[in-house]
Amino acid sequence: MATRVINLEEGLPRVENAIFKLKLELSTLKRSGVKNVKIIHGYGSGGSGGAIRSATHQFLRDQVKQGRIRAFCPGESFGPFENSGRDIISMAPAFRRDPDWGRQNDGVTLVVL
C-alpha cells in the first residue's frame, strides 16, 4: 500500500487548525486501512512552520503513548544513521523508497499507523 501524504503547510494555517487537520486525516486514514503516512509540516522558515512542526511532534508523541499510532520519525532522523530512521524502516520497509530517506529533511515526519 502506498504512503499517503498529509500537507499541513498548505494554506499557511494557524497551529490549531493544522493540528485539527492532522487529527482528522490520521483518523480517516487509519480507518481506511492506510499504514504509512508522510506529514509535510515545514521547518519554520516562514515563522509558523516551526510551531506547526513542534505541535505535530508533540501530538504524535501523545498518540504513541496512547497506542493510537505505532511510531513516528522526524525527517531529520529519517536515515540509515539514526536509530529512529532504522526502526521506522523495519516497521514499514516501503518508506525506504521515499525521496526524503537519508536527506535529513526537517520539514517532514513519517508515521506508521
C-alpha positions, 0 to 999 in steps of 0.5 A: 500500500502506498504512503499517503501524504498529509500537507499541513503547510498548505494554506499557511494555517494557524497551529490549531487548525493544522493540528485539527487537520492532522487529527482528522486525516490520521483518523480517516486514514487509519480507518481506511486501512492506510499504514504509512503516512508522510506529514509535510509540516515545514521547518519554520522558515516562514515563522509558523512552520516551526510551531506547526512542526513542534505541535505535530511532534508533540501530538504524535508523541501523545498518540504513541503513548496512547497506542493510537499510532505505532511510531513516528520519525522526524525527517531529520532522523529519517536515515540509515544513521539514526536509530529512529530512521532504522526502526521506522524502516523495519516497521514499514520497509516501503518508506525506504523508497521515499525521496526524503530517506537519508536527506535529513529533511526537517520539514517532514515526519513519517508515521506508521499507523 
